[in-house]
């Protein structure tokens, strides 16, 4: 099931902290204004992600490091 939703940084933090969507496998957050701290919050979530699209976000080195250490990596 795919949904298209516009999400900003505060929504991403709430989503990552939520226990909703325990089987989330595909997440696309293109052009949502995410910064490295938001990417790190996503990486702390416990989803079985197979695909994460962060195209055109400000991921930077800190975000890349968080992604490399994520449980779904």
N, C-alpha and C positions, 0 to 999 in steps of 0.2 A: 504494500500500500504506500503510495507516495502522496505527499501534501506539499503545497507551496505556501510558505508563510513568511512574512517579513518579520525578522527578529532583530532587536537591538541588543547591545551588551548586557543590559539588566535582565532581559528575558533569557538570555543565554546562561547567565549565572543561576537564575531560578531553575531553568531546565536541568542544568548539570547537577544541582543539589537535590533535585526531585527523585523520588523512587519510581516515578512513572516510566512507562515504556521499557520494561526490563528486557525486552527482546529487540530493542532498536538496533538495526543492522545498517541502515543507510541514513546519513545526515548531511544535508547540503546547506551550508550557511554562507553563500556567496555574497560579497559586497554588503556585509552587515556592520562594518565599522569595528570589528573585533580587534582587540589589542592583545599583546602577549599574556596579560593576566587573565583575560577571558578564555583564551586557548588553554591555559593551565587549568582553569576551572573545568572546562570540558574534559580534560584529560583525567580528572579525578573521578568522573562519573564511571559507573560500573555497567556499561553497556557492551554487548558483544558486537561492536561496530566492525563492519567489513569495508565500509566506504565512508570517508569523511572528506567533504569538499569545503575548503576554506579559501577558495579563490578570491583574490582581490581584497584580502584582509591584511592588517599590519601584524603579521605573525612574529617576525624577527627571530633572532637567535634564541631568546628565552622561550618563545612559543615552540620552536622546533625541538628544543631540548625536552620540554614537557611532553610533546608528542612522542618522542623517542622512548620516553619512560612510561608512557600510558599503558594501562592493563590491556588495552585492545591493540597495541602496537605489534 
